[in-house]
Amino acid sequence: MEYIYVIVGGGIGALLRHLSNNLIKSSFNTKFPLWTLFVNCIGALIIGFLINYFDKYNINMKFKLLIITGFIGGYTTFSAYSLETVQLFVNGNYKIALLNIILSNILCIAFVFIGLWINKIIIK
């Protein structure tokens, strides 16, 4: 049953991300990916607020799966990366937090380039 909560929340989050992206793209004429930045910032704000709220008030795990893992995860996976990095900083793991920032950004961008390169080789 837990999977249903994640699927439902994820579907709603992904749909909302798509609608947000379209709204922002149509509202601003820019080459900068403002829509992605907006979605990532809003997702990070929501996950930062809710994670403490859920812990403080002992919110049911199924609701956490629906909202945090599903909805926010579907809206933006960047929010999970942001939360984990902040938790590392808060817990005093500064070196690991900085390493996470550096590796996540450099490696993920590099892997996109590698994926594009592999595609060009295979697809031609």
C-alpha positions as CSV (number, residue, x, y, z in Angstrom):
1,M,0.0,0.0,0.0
2,E,2.9,2.3,0.6
3,Y,3.8,2.3,-3.0
4,I,0.3,3.6,-3.9
5,Y,1.0,6.7,-1.8
6,V,4.3,7.3,-3.5
7,I,2.8,6.8,-7.0
8,V,-0.2,9.1,-6.4
9,G,1.9,11.8,-4.8
10,G,4.6,11.5,-7.5
11,G,2.0,11.7,-10.3
12,I,0.5,14.9,-8.8
13,G,3.9,16.4,-8.2
14,A,5.1,15.7,-11.7
15,L,1.9,17.1,-13.2
16,L,2.3,20.3,-11.1
17,R,6.0,20.6,-12.2
18,H,4.9,20.4,-15.8
19,L,2.2,23.0,-15.4
20,S,4.6,25.3,-13.4
21,N,7.2,25.0,-16.1
22,N,4.8,25.8,-18.9
23,L,3.4,28.8,-17.0
24,I,6.8,30.3,-16.2
25,K,8.2,29.6,-19.7
26,S,5.2,31.4,-21.3
27,S,5.6,34.3,-18.8
28,F,9.3,35.0,-19.2
29,N,11.4,35.3,-22.4
30,T,14.8,34.1,-21.2
31,K,17.4,31.5,-22.1
32,F,18.1,30.9,-18.4
33,P,16.2,27.9,-17.2
34,L,14.2,30.0,-14.7
35,W,11.4,27.4,-14.7
36,T,13.7,24.7,-13.3
37,L,15.2,27.1,-10.8
38,F,11.7,28.1,-9.6
39,V,10.5,24.5,-9.3
40,N,13.7,23.4,-7.4
41,C,13.5,26.4,-5.0
42,I,9.8,25.9,-4.3
43,G,10.4,22.1,-3.8
44,A,13.3,22.8,-1.4
45,L,11.3,25.3,0.5
46,I,8.4,22.9,0.9
47,I,10.5,19.9,1.9
48,G,12.5,22.0,4.4
49,F,9.3,23.2,6.0
50,L,7.5,19.9,6.0
51,I,10.3,17.6,7.2
52,N,10.5,19.4,10.6
53,Y,6.7,19.7,10.8
54,F,6.2,16.0,10.2
55,D,8.8,15.0,12.7
56,K,7.6,17.5,15.4
57,Y,4.0,16.4,15.1
58,N,4.7,12.7,14.5
59,I,2.8,12.7,11.2
60,N,1.9,9.2,9.9
61,M,4.5,7.6,7.6
62,K,2.0,7.1,4.9
63,F,1.4,10.8,4.7
64,K,5.1,11.4,4.6
65,L,5.4,9.0,1.7
66,L,2.5,10.7,-0.1
67,I,3.8,14.3,0.4
68,I,7.6,14.1,0.8
69,T,8.6,11.1,-1.2
70,G,5.8,11.2,-3.8
71,F,4.6,14.8,-4.3
72,I,7.8,16.7,-3.6
73,G,9.9,13.9,-5.2
74,G,7.7,14.1,-8.3
75,Y,7.8,17.9,-8.3
76,T,11.5,18.0,-7.9
77,T,14.2,15.5,-6.9
78,F,16.5,18.4,-6.3
79,S,14.7,19.0,-3.0
80,A,15.9,15.6,-1.7
81,Y,19.5,16.5,-2.5
82,S,19.0,19.9,-0.9
83,L,17.6,18.4,2.3
84,E,20.3,15.8,2.6
85,T,23.0,18.4,2.1
86,V,21.4,20.8,4.7
87,Q,21.1,17.9,7.2
88,L,24.8,17.1,6.7
89,F,25.7,20.8,7.5
90,V,23.3,20.9,10.5
91,N,24.9,17.7,11.9
92,G,28.4,19.2,11.5
93,N,29.4,17.1,8.6
94,Y,30.8,20.1,6.6
95,K,33.3,18.2,4.5
96,I,30.8,15.6,3.5
97,A,28.2,18.3,2.7
98,L,30.7,20.2,0.5
99,L,31.7,16.9,-1.2
100,N,28.1,16.2,-1.8
101,I,27.6,19.6,-3.4
102,I,30.7,19.3,-5.6
103,L,30.2,15.7,-6.7
104,S,26.4,16.0,-7.2
105,N,26.7,19.0,-9.4
106,I,29.8,18.1,-11.4
107,L,29.0,14.4,-11.8
108,C,25.4,14.8,-12.7
109,I,26.2,17.5,-15.3
110,A,29.0,15.2,-16.6
111,F,26.7,12.3,-16.8
112,V,24.2,14.3,-18.9
113,F,27.1,15.0,-21.3
114,I,28.1,11.3,-21.3
115,G,24.5,10.3,-22.0
116,L,24.4,12.7,-24.9
117,W,27.7,11.4,-26.2
118,I,26.6,7.7,-25.9
119,N,23.3,8.6,-27.7
120,K,25.3,10.2,-30.6
121,I,27.4,7.1,-30.9
122,I,24.5,4.7,-30.9
123,I,21.9,6.7,-32.8
124,K,24.3,8.5,-35.2
